[in-house]
């Protein structure tokens, strides 16, 4: 679904979706090198199991595995970052931030920790700091969900009213995840706000094409209002009428419908 705003919880969920669950057993041997390999494998397994439990909302089981990992290595960056997620979801912001900062201090190349910390800071309304974390994460060309990082970066820049930077980040996100509806909507919205209606229409048309191909995707009140505004400015009367009708029928109590009525009354 195309959402009006991406909440901090959604950002957290989006990052959790990138976690990979792997399984394996820990073996022992007399070789010092093999023992170190077993130690590292145990750490990896504990963190990955914990990550899977976090994704399921089972924080108790996740904490158990993370504690086991931190017993092996108290400065393990992935374990500290995952523990920060638990504290953030449990409403313990000071503990969450402490763990995120420790995770980054322990491994400055832990991009996932930057992403988690950025999402946490976004949820706290600390946009400049969130932007810095996402900007750092965006430089990791090997990160598996880099499109989402640029989308998150664009959100913080948009919140900071840095629209040129937001447009650049959203565009990069569309290049990395071409069929992502939330990114296309965000880019259409910001381009519209900056007066580039033609470009906004281009990306909005791509969004409509994707939605037409997937029965799972439905308009939100925001996506309809953005489309109505673009169609109105470009004198696409049939498209405006169709989207406005959906807005009235599907979201009769929405703030977007009230905004549309204001536009109509002002002749905009």
Backbone bond lengths (Angstrom), bond angles and torsions (degrees), N, CA, C in turn:
res aa  C-N    CA-C-N  psi(-1)  N-CA   C-N-CA  omega(-1)  CA-C   N-CA-C  phi
1 X - - - 1.453 - - 1.513 109.05 -
2 X 1.335 116.24 144.31 1.444 120.94 177.25 1.509 107.39 -84.18
3 X 1.324 118.55 116.12 1.445 122.54 -174.03 1.510 111.08 -93.08
4 X 1.341 116.25 153.11 1.448 120.28 178.75 1.508 110.94 -70.84
5 X 1.262 116.57 -50.12 1.454 121.33 177.64 1.512 107.45 -131.17
6 X 1.304 116.98 150.28 1.458 122.05 177.38 1.511 107.34 -99.88
7 X 1.302 116.52 108.87 1.464 120.82 -177.63 1.503 110.23 -75.04
8 X 1.336 114.06 166.26 1.467 118.62 177.43 1.508 110.63 -60.25
9 X 1.348 117.04 -37.59 1.463 119.59 179.02 1.519 110.32 -62.70
10 X 1.361 116.79 -39.68 1.456 118.63 178.21 1.520 110.66 -63.51
11 X 1.356 115.60 -43.73 1.460 117.90 179.02 1.503 110.47 -58.41
12 X 1.366 116.30 -43.32 1.471 120.44 177.37 1.523 109.72 -58.74
13 X 1.349 116.05 -46.67 1.462 119.81 -177.30 1.518 110.70 -62.83
14 X 1.400 115.09 -41.14 1.454 118.78 179.34 1.512 111.56 -59.55
15 X 1.368 117.51 -39.10 1.452 120.85 179.12 1.524 111.81 -71.39
16 X 1.356 115.73 -35.45 1.465 119.08 -179.96 1.521 111.04 -65.72
17 X 1.352 115.64 -30.83 1.461 118.86 -178.26 1.516 112.20 -64.20
18 X 1.351 116.82 -20.40 1.456 120.52 -179.44 1.520 113.13 -83.07
19 X 1.347 117.62 -7.40 1.466 120.15 -178.98 1.532 110.47 -71.08
20 X 1.309 116.69 143.76 1.455 121.80 -179.83 1.514 109.81 -111.69
21 X 1.323 115.16 131.73 1.465 119.82 179.14 1.526 108.78 -96.74
22 X 1.318 115.40 117.85 1.454 121.65 176.15 1.512 108.24 -121.12
23 X 1.292 116.57 152.23 1.463 119.32 179.95 1.512 109.44 -125.64
24 X 1.315 115.90 160.13 1.451 120.53 178.66 1.502 109.17 176.63
25 X 1.282 117.25 167.43 1.456 120.67 179.85 1.522 108.92 -115.10
26 X 1.317 115.08 152.76 1.456 121.30 179.79 1.516 108.58 -91.79
27 X 1.324 115.16 129.37 1.466 119.84 179.08 1.507 109.23 -114.05
28 X 1.317 116.46 163.37 1.466 120.75 179.59 1.511 109.48 -124.54
29 X 1.329 114.22 153.73 1.459 120.05 179.18 1.518 107.61 -157.29
30 X 1.289 117.05 167.29 1.453 120.74 -179.26 1.522 112.08 -82.50
31 X 1.323 117.13 -14.86 1.456 120.01 -178.21 1.521 110.54 -70.90
32 X 1.355 116.94 130.34 1.459 120.49 179.28 1.524 110.70 -61.14
33 X 1.345 116.56 -40.19 1.456 119.85 -179.10 1.520 110.88 -69.47
34 X 1.315 116.49 -38.46 1.459 119.58 178.10 1.519 110.69 -66.83
35 X 1.353 116.38 -37.56 1.459 119.13 178.48 1.536 111.23 -63.10
36 X 1.342 115.62 -38.74 1.464 119.34 177.87 1.527 110.42 -66.35
37 X 1.349 115.79 -38.86 1.462 119.37 177.28 1.520 110.66 -63.31
38 X 1.346 116.40 -40.49 1.461 120.34 178.03 1.538 110.69 -64.20
39 X 1.327 115.64 -38.30 1.457 120.34 179.21 1.533 110.28 -62.31
40 X 1.319 115.75 -45.95 1.458 119.63 179.57 1.523 111.75 -65.70
41 X 1.331 115.70 -37.07 1.460 119.35 179.40 1.523 110.43 -67.30
42 X 1.321 116.45 -39.75 1.466 120.00 177.90 1.522 110.14 -62.09
43 X 1.335 117.38 -42.82 1.458 121.07 177.54 1.530 110.99 -59.30
44 X 1.328 115.08 -47.73 1.464 120.05 -179.58 1.519 111.42 -60.66
45 X 1.324 115.98 -45.66 1.462 120.05 -178.39 1.526 111.58 -63.42
46 X 1.330 117.18 -44.12 1.462 120.29 -179.99 1.535 110.86 -61.07
47 X 1.324 116.45 -43.84 1.465 119.72 -178.03 1.521 110.97 -67.81
48 X 1.330 116.63 -40.91 1.461 119.27 -179.23 1.529 111.52 -68.47
49 X 1.316 117.24 -38.58 1.465 119.59 174.59 1.525 110.59 -63.40
50 X 1.325 116.65 -43.44 1.465 120.67 178.70 1.519 110.62 -61.34
51 X 1.330 116.55 -41.38 1.459 120.56 -179.84 1.521 111.41 -61.98
52 X 1.336 115.97 -40.53 1.460 119.77 177.90 1.526 110.92 -63.19
53 X 1.326 116.84 -41.22 1.467 120.51 179.17 1.530 111.18 -67.76
54 X 1.329 117.39 -35.89 1.461 119.85 176.33 1.524 109.58 -62.66
55 X 1.328 116.02 -43.31 1.459 119.85 178.02 1.513 113.01 -59.38
56 X 1.326 116.64 -28.36 1.464 121.84 178.34 1.525 111.99 -88.70
57 X 1.330 116.83 -5.08 1.460 120.47 -177.49 1.511 113.79 80.07
58 X 1.323 117.32 12.46 1.466 121.75 -179.96 1.530 108.18 -95.04
59 X 1.335 115.46 80.00 1.455 120.17 -173.22 1.528 112.41 -72.06
60 X 1.312 117.40 -27.94 1.462 119.83 -179.92 1.523 110.83 -64.63
61 X 1.330 116.52 -48.37 1.463 119.48 178.65 1.526 110.94 -66.25
62 X 1.337 115.71 -37.64 1.459 119.24 179.75 1.524 110.55 -62.94
63 X 1.329 116.36 -44.09 1.460 120.16 -179.56 1.539 111.19 -61.54
64 X 1.330 116.07 -37.69 1.470 120.09 179.08 1.523 110.36 -58.69
65 X 1.321 117.38 -46.77 1.467 120.41 -178.26 1.526 111.28 -69.82
66 X 1.324 116.87 -36.56 1.463 119.04 179.14 1.524 111.19 -67.82
67 X 1.321 116.00 -38.50 1.460 118.64 176.91 1.522 111.14 -61.96
68 X 1.328 115.99 -37.58 1.474 119.22 177.63 1.533 110.21 -64.76
69 X 1.335 115.75 -40.91 1.464 119.26 178.82 1.520 110.83 -64.03
70 X 1.328 116.72 -42.50 1.459 120.19 -177.67 1.521 112.36 -73.59
71 X 1.327 117.68 -18.87 1.458 120.44 171.59 1.527 110.15 -68.46
72 X 1.320 116.28 -33.41 1.461 121.13 177.82 1.524 110.29 -75.52
73 X 1.344 115.65 -44.07 1.467 120.82 -178.54 1.529 108.13 -146.13
74 X 1.321 116.72 105.04 1.462 121.04 -175.69 1.522 113.25 -68.73
75 X 1.336 117.33 -12.68 1.459 121.36 179.08 1.525 112.19 -111.59
76 X 1.309 117.31 22.21 1.469 119.75 179.65 1.527 109.54 -68.07
77 X 1.307 116.03 115.69 1.475 121.10 -172.43 1.535 113.30 -63.06
78 X 1.350 119.49 -47.56 1.462 118.58 179.10 1.526 113.02 -60.86
79 X 1.330 117.59 -37.48 1.464 120.46 179.55 1.523 110.70 -67.19
80 X 1.321 116.78 -41.55 1.464 120.64 179.18 1.529 110.66 -64.75
81 X 1.340 116.96 -41.19 1.464 120.32 179.71 1.529 110.47 -64.05
82 X 1.343 116.16 -42.97 1.466 119.54 179.19 1.529 111.26 -65.26
83 X 1.332 116.56 -36.95 1.457 119.19 178.22 1.527 110.57 -66.68
84 X 1.329 115.98 -33.85 1.459 119.51 174.49 1.512 111.90 -59.97
85 X 1.330 116.52 -38.39 1.469 120.42 177.51 1.522 110.99 -61.14
86 X 1.319 116.01 -42.33 1.460 119.76 -179.84 1.526 110.30 -61.69
87 X 1.318 116.70 -48.57 1.462 119.98 -179.71 1.533 110.97 -62.32
88 X 1.333 117.12 -38.33 1.465 120.18 179.05 1.517 110.88 -62.86
89 X 1.324 116.72 -42.70 1.463 120.82 -179.57 1.519 112.12 -72.35
90 X 1.326 117.47 -22.51 1.457 121.25 179.89 1.531 112.65 -93.61
91 X 1.335 116.43 7.13 1.451 119.51 177.32 1.516 114.42 74.52
92 X 1.329 116.83 34.65 1.466 122.19 177.84 1.529 108.43 -118.58
93 X 1.329 117.23 75.05 1.468 119.31 -172.18 1.524 114.56 -63.38
94 X 1.330 118.34 -36.12 1.466 119.20 -179.15 1.520 111.20 -66.81
95 X 1.337 116.35 -43.05 1.457 119.75 177.79 1.523 111.08 -67.40
96 X 1.334 116.21 -37.82 1.459 120.02 178.57 1.522 110.13 -61.72
97 X 1.316 116.51 -48.91 1.465 119.52 -178.11 1.520 111.08 -64.18
98 X 1.314 117.21 -39.98 1.459 120.40 178.64 1.520 111.20 -58.17
99 X 1.319 116.94 -43.88 1.469 120.51 -179.23 1.524 111.30 -70.41
100 X 1.333 118.08 -39.46 1.457 119.71 177.94 1.534 110.48 -62.16
101 X 1.326 116.42 -44.32 1.457 120.26 -178.76 1.530 111.29 -66.27
102 X 1.331 116.52 -39.46 1.462 120.09 176.60 1.534 110.80 -63.64
103 X 1.332 116.15 -39.76 1.470 120.05 -179.80 1.524 110.71 -61.91
104 X 1.335 116.38 -43.70 1.470 120.47 -179.11 1.518 110.61 -70.40
105 X 1.329 116.71 -36.96 1.465 120.51 177.77 1.523 111.10 -64.97
106 X 1.342 115.82 -37.18 1.462 119.90 -178.78 1.524 111.97 -71.88
107 X 1.343 116.86 -30.15 1.462 120.54 -179.85 1.520 108.08 -151.04
108 X 1.313 116.74 99.77 1.468 121.18 -177.37 1.526 112.26 -67.62
109 X 1.336 117.55 -12.80 1.463 121.01 179.50 1.531 112.52 -98.74
110 X 1.311 116.92 9.88 1.468 120.57 178.25 1.526 108.57 -81.27
111 X 1.316 115.71 86.54 1.465 121.17 -175.94 1.521 111.89 -60.75
112 X 1.326 116.87 -36.92 1.457 119.78 -179.48 1.535 110.54 -61.32
113 X 1.324 117.36 -35.77 1.460 120.32 177.37 1.519 110.54 -64.98
114 X 1.343 117.01 -39.15 1.468 119.97 175.83 1.526 111.34 -61.87
115 X 1.324 115.82 -40.86 1.459 120.54 -179.70 1.536 110.67 -65.26
116 X 1.335 115.76 -47.00 1.463 119.48 179.27 1.528 111.15 -61.20
117 X 1.320 115.09 -44.74 1.459 119.67 -178.79 1.533 110.34 -65.32
118 X 1.324 116.40 -39.43 1.462 120.11 176.63 1.514 112.04 -61.62
119 X 1.327 116.87 -42.99 1.466 120.46 178.07 1.519 110.79 -63.39
120 X 1.319 116.28 -40.12 1.463 120.72 177.79 1.531 110.32 -62.23
121 X 1.326 117.02 -47.63 1.463 121.24 -179.47 1.528 111.29 -63.34
122 X 1.331 116.69 -37.19 1.465 120.80 176.34 1.526 109.79 -60.25
123 X 1.322 116.32 -45.64 1.461 120.42 179.05 1.513 112.86 -63.91
124 X 1.344 116.91 -26.00 1.458 122.05 178.12 1.529 112.17 -85.49
125 X 1.323 116.65 -2.88 1.456 120.64 -178.43 1.518 114.14 77.98
126 X 1.302 117.62 14.26 1.469 122.86 -178.72 1.532 108.50 -95.77
127 X 1.339 114.71 74.01 1.450 121.31 -166.59 1.529 113.80 -67.75
128 X 1.315 117.56 -39.31 1.464 118.57 -178.85 1.521 111.02 -64.35
129 X 1.330 116.35 -41.57 1.464 119.62 178.44 1.526 111.18 -69.18
130 X 1.323 116.18 -38.03 1.467 119.65 176.98 1.520 110.33 -62.81
131 X 1.335 115.83 -43.70 1.471 119.94 177.93 1.525 111.00 -57.31
132 X 1.315 117.39 -42.42 1.459 120.53 -177.98 1.528 111.28 -64.82
133 X 1.330 117.19 -38.96 1.464 120.16 178.78 1.530 111.00 -67.02
134 X 1.333 116.73 -44.06 1.466 119.72 179.60 1.525 110.85 -68.04
135 X 1.342 116.67 -36.32 1.467 119.67 178.30 1.524 110.65 -62.19
136 X 1.325 115.89 -42.41 1.465 119.13 177.68 1.524 110.62 -63.74
137 X 1.326 116.78 -44.36 1.466 120.57 -179.41 1.524 111.65 -63.60
138 X 1.331 117.30 -33.37 1.468 120.57 -176.99 1.515 112.80 -65.71
139 X 1.338 116.67 -19.45 1.453 119.80 179.98 1.515 114.58 -78.63
140 X 1.327 117.35 -8.63 1.466 121.37 -179.76 1.528 109.23 -85.50
141 X 1.315 116.17 98.10 1.468 120.30 -176.45 1.522 112.97 -68.62
142 X 1.317 117.23 -14.63 1.455 120.00 179.25 1.509 114.16 -93.42
143 X 1.326 117.99 -1.67 1.461 120.51 -178.18 1.528 109.20 -67.67
144 X 1.345 118.75 132.64 1.469 120.91 -170.33 1.529 115.16 -70.42
145 X 1.328 119.03 -20.45 1.472 120.23 -178.15 1.524 109.17 -125.83
146 X 1.312 115.30 53.26 1.460 120.49 -173.00 1.530 112.31 -66.81
147 X 1.329 116.75 -29.87 1.462 119.12 177.65 1.516 111.87 -58.85
148 X 1.327 116.68 -40.85 1.462 120.70 178.62 1.519 111.56 -66.54
149 X 1.333 116.40 -33.22 1.466 119.38 178.46 1.526 109.69 -64.20
150 X 1.330 117.31 -44.47 1.459 119.97 178.30 1.530 111.46 -66.41
151 X 1.324 116.94 -34.61 1.464 119.33 175.67 1.524 110.08 -63.03
152 X 1.335 117.01 -46.29 1.461 120.73 178.83 1.533 110.99 -62.47
153 X 1.327 115.91 -39.68 1.461 119.91 176.97 1.524 110.07 -61.52
154 X 1.327 116.09 -43.92 1.463 119.81 177.96 1.518 112.43 -60.98
155 X 1.330 117.14 -38.23 1.467 119.86 178.45 1.515 111.57 -61.16
156 X 1.333 116.49 -44.50 1.468 118.93 -179.14 1.524 110.29 -66.83
157 X 1.312 117.21 -40.29 1.465 120.16 179.28 1.526 111.06 -65.36
158 X 1.331 116.23 -37.09 1.459 119.71 176.85 1.525 110.51 -65.19
159 X 1.328 117.13 -41.92 1.454 120.87 178.27 1.529 111.30 -63.04
160 X 1.313 116.25 -28.67 1.467 121.47 178.92 1.532 111.82 -88.45
161 X 1.355 116.91 6.94 1.466 123.69 179.99 1.526 112.46 61.74
162 X 1.324 116.62 24.31 1.459 121.15 174.46 1.528 107.34 -94.77
163 X 1.334 115.44 75.81 1.458 120.14 -171.50 1.527 113.80 -67.59
164 X 1.345 119.94 -39.25 1.474 117.85 176.39 1.523 112.68 -58.33
165 X 1.344 116.36 -42.56 1.466 119.59 179.10 1.525 110.49 -67.21
166 X 1.346 116.83 -39.87 1.468 120.47 179.36 1.520 110.65 -62.29
167 X 1.324 116.59 -42.62 1.465 120.30 178.79 1.522 110.42 -61.22
168 X 1.327 116.31 -43.33 1.467 120.49 179.16 1.522 111.07 -61.32
169 X 1.330 116.94 -43.48 1.469 120.47 -178.95 1.522 110.96 -68.44
170 X 1.327 117.16 -43.73 1.467 120.11 179.02 1.528 111.02 -63.38
171 X 1.316 116.53 -38.50 1.472 119.64 177.90 1.529 109.94 -62.99
172 X 1.320 116.07 -42.83 1.465 119.30 178.92 1.521 109.57 -63.35
173 X 1.318 116.90 -37.87 1.465 120.34 178.57 1.521 111.07 -63.60
174 X 1.338 117.38 -39.22 1.467 119.63 179.39 1.522 111.48 -68.45
175 X 1.329 116.87 -29.01 1.459 119.92 176.98 1.524 111.24 -70.47
176 X 1.317 116.22 -34.43 1.467 121.07 -177.69 1.524 112.14 -86.34
177 X 1.330 117.16 -27.56 1.472 121.82 179.37 1.520 107.65 -137.02
178 X 1.312 115.90 80.05 1.465 121.60 -167.27 1.528 113.78 -65.06
179 X 1.314 117.29 -24.97 1.467 119.82 -175.72 1.523 112.60 -106.21
180 X 1.314 117.06 21.77 1.464 120.33 -177.92 1.526 109.58 -85.68
181 X 1.342 118.26 110.04 1.474 119.83 -174.29 1.518 113.98 -65.03
182 X 1.324 118.06 -36.20 1.461 118.95 -176.84 1.524 110.98 -66.37
183 X 1.353 116.82 -33.55 1.453 120.07 179.33 1.520 110.63 -71.74
184 X 1.318 117.26 -41.65 1.463 120.68 178.19 1.525 110.89 -62.72
185 X 1.332 116.60 -39.86 1.464 119.53 178.36 1.526 110.58 -66.19
186 X 1.326 116.61 -44.80 1.462 120.15 -179.39 1.525 110.80 -60.84
187 X 1.317 116.76 -43.40 1.462 120.43 -179.73 1.529 110.53 -66.13
188 X 1.327 117.04 -41.88 1.472 120.53 176.91 1.523 110.62 -59.75
189 X 1.323 116.03 -43.75 1.463 121.26 -177.70 1.521 111.78 -62.84
190 X 1.344 116.94 -46.76 1.463 119.84 -176.70 1.526 110.88 -70.54
191 X 1.320 117.27 -39.67 1.461 119.89 176.22 1.524 110.95 -61.09
192 X 1.319 116.52 -39.34 1.464 120.83 177.17 1.523 110.62 -62.47
193 X 1.327 116.41 -43.75 1.464 120.58 -178.97 1.526 111.70 -64.87
194 X 1.328 117.15 -29.19 1.465 119.84 -179.84 1.527 112.21 -90.28
195 X 1.338 118.04 0.56 1.451 121.56 175.31 1.504 115.55 91.59
196 X 1.329 118.16 1.70 1.465 120.47 178.60 1.526 108.55 -89.30
197 X 1.320 115.53 75.78 1.468 121.28 -172.36 1.521 111.40 -68.15
198 X 1.322 117.39 -37.27 1.463 120.39 -179.57 1.523 111.42 -61.75
199 X 1.320 115.68 -46.03 1.464 119.26 178.23 1.523 110.74 -66.87
200 X 1.339 117.19 -38.87 1.467 120.76 177.42 1.522 110.28 -60.12
201 X 1.321 116.54 -41.04 1.470 121.19 179.66 1.524 110.78 -65.40
202 X 1.330 117.61 -37.07 1.463 121.19 179.83 1.532 110.62 -61.16
203 X 1.315 116.18 -49.47 1.472 119.17 -178.13 1.528 111.34 -72.58
204 X 1.326 116.46 -32.73 1.467 118.38 177.45 1.528 110.22 -67.55
205 X 1.314 117.57 -36.80 1.470 120.74 177.25 1.526 110.69 -63.98
206 X 1.322 116.66 -37.31 1.465 119.79 175.25 1.528 110.54 -63.59
207 X 1.329 115.95 -39.86 1.466 120.11 177.04 1.523 110.78 -61.22
208 X 1.328 117.40 -45.91 1.465 120.76 -179.87 1.527 110.81 -61.49
209 X 1.320 117.41 -39.67 1.467 120.69 179.77 1.525 110.73 -62.14
210 X 1.332 116.41 -44.12 1.465 120.55 178.84 1.517 110.55 -63.59
211 X 1.313 117.15 -41.12 1.465 120.83 -179.04 1.522 111.22 -66.31
212 X 1.318 116.80 -36.86 1.463 120.13 179.27 1.523 111.93 -66.85
213 X 1.318 116.43 -24.88 1.471 120.49 -178.02 1.520 112.79 -88.86
214 X 1.327 117.69 -9.37 1.456 120.69 -177.05 1.525 110.25 -131.24
215 X 1.334 115.17 119.35 1.468 119.61 178.28 1.519 111.96 -69.80
216 X 1.325 117.10 -17.13 1.473 120.85 -179.13 1.517 112.46 -73.51
217 X 1.318 116.63 -25.15 1.458 120.45 -175.23 1.522 110.77 -90.31
218 X 1.307 115.34 127.78 1.455 121.45 179.15 1.526 109.53 -127.18
219 X 1.312 115.74 151.74 1.451 119.95 178.59 1.524 111.11 -66.57
220 X 1.312 115.27 146.03 1.464 121.67 166.19 1.520 107.33 -99.09
221 X 1.311 115.76 171.00 1.461 118.81 177.50 1.526 110.49 -62.45
222 X 1.334 116.79 -35.02 1.460 119.21 179.94 1.517 111.60 -69.16
223 X 1.319 117.63 -44.45 1.462 119.46 -178.67 1.525 110.64 -62.21
224 X 1.324 117.18 -34.96 1.464 120.30 177.82 1.525 111.08 -68.62
225 X 1.329 117.29 -43.77 1.465 119.87 -179.71 1.524 111.03 -64.60
226 X 1.333 117.34 -42.33 1.463 119.73 177.38 1.529 109.82 -58.94
227 X 1.326 116.67 -44.81 1.456 120.34 179.26 1.513 112.77 -64.06
228 X 1.315 116.65 -40.03 1.470 120.77 178.42 1.524 110.03 -62.37
229 X 1.318 116.31 -45.09 1.466 120.10 -178.14 1.527 111.34 -64.04
230 X 1.327 116.37 -42.30 1.464 119.51 178.76 1.521 110.16 -64.01
231 X 1.334 116.49 -48.63 1.467 120.77 -179.04 1.530 110.97 -60.56
232 X 1.320 116.94 -38.80 1.467 120.91 -179.22 1.525 110.82 -64.85
233 X 1.329 116.62 -43.10 1.463 120.90 -179.42 1.526 112.13 -68.63
234 X 1.328 117.03 -30.03 1.471 121.57 -178.95 1.528 112.14 -97.18
235 X 1.331 116.06 6.58 1.468 122.54 178.19 1.531 112.25 58.64
236 X 1.341 115.24 37.40 1.466 120.35 174.20 1.530 107.55 -91.91
237 X 1.314 115.95 82.45 1.454 120.55 -167.39 1.525 113.37 -67.06
238 X 1.323 116.89 -39.45 1.469 118.82 -179.84 1.526 111.02 -65.07
239 X 1.336 116.47 -43.52 1.459 119.79 179.46 1.524 110.29 -65.69
240 X 1.312 117.25 -41.17 1.462 120.14 178.59 1.528 110.79 -60.86
241 X 1.332 116.49 -45.04 1.461 120.44 -178.24 1.520 110.96 -64.29
242 X 1.330 116.92 -41.30 1.462 120.67 -178.36 1.524 111.06 -65.89
243 X 1.330 116.87 -45.93 1.464 120.42 -178.88 1.529 110.98 -69.19
244 X 1.325 116.50 -37.78 1.470 119.71 179.14 1.525 110.88 -64.87
245 X 1.340 116.40 -37.84 1.462 119.83 178.16 1.526 110.81 -63.93
246 X 1.330 117.03 -42.62 1.464 120.11 176.80 1.524 111.39 -62.98
247 X 1.320 115.84 -37.70 1.470 119.67 179.18 1.523 110.28 -64.17
248 X 1.332 117.18 -43.04 1.468 120.59 179.49 1.523 111.28 -66.19
249 X 1.319 116.52 -44.41 1.466 120.45 -173.91 1.527 113.00 -75.41
250 X 1.320 116.61 -39.47 1.464 120.00 -172.77 1.526 113.65 -92.67
251 X 1.324 116.59 -23.70 1.472 119.78 -176.40 1.527 110.77 -136.13
252 X 1.333 116.58 59.64 1.478 120.11 -174.10 1.527 113.99 -65.22
253 X 1.326 118.01 -22.04 1.464 120.89 -178.03 1.536 112.32 -106.49
254 X 1.310 117.21 11.89 1.465 119.85 -172.48 1.521 112.17 -81.10
255 X 1.333 113.84 154.41 1.465 119.72 174.39 1.520 110.37 -65.38
256 X 1.334 116.90 -30.69 1.463 120.40 -179.80 1.520 111.51 -66.14
257 X 1.325 117.93 -37.88 1.461 119.56 177.19 1.527 110.38 -65.95
258 X 1.316 116.74 -38.91 1.460 119.56 176.83 1.531 110.84 -63.24
259 X 1.336 115.97 -39.04 1.466 119.57 177.34 1.522 110.68 -64.49
260 X 1.317 116.14 -39.60 1.462 119.60 179.23 1.525 110.62 -63.74
261 X 1.314 117.42 -40.74 1.458 120.61 179.24 1.520 111.04 -64.52
262 X 1.338 116.24 -35.84 1.467 119.60 175.88 1.523 110.34 -64.71
263 X 1.344 116.65 -42.64 1.454 120.09 177.79 1.530 110.93 -59.29
264 X 1.308 115.42 -42.85 1.462 120.36 179.90 1.521 111.16 -63.70
265 X 1.319 115.85 -45.32 1.471 119.41 -177.14 1.534 111.93 -67.52
266 X 1.354 115.79 -29.02 1.467 119.54 178.86 1.515 112.61 -89.65
267 X 1.329 116.56 -2.17 1.446 120.99 179.80 1.508 114.05 67.56
268 X 1.360 116.07 27.62 1.472 120.25 -179.18 1.521 111.37 -91.08
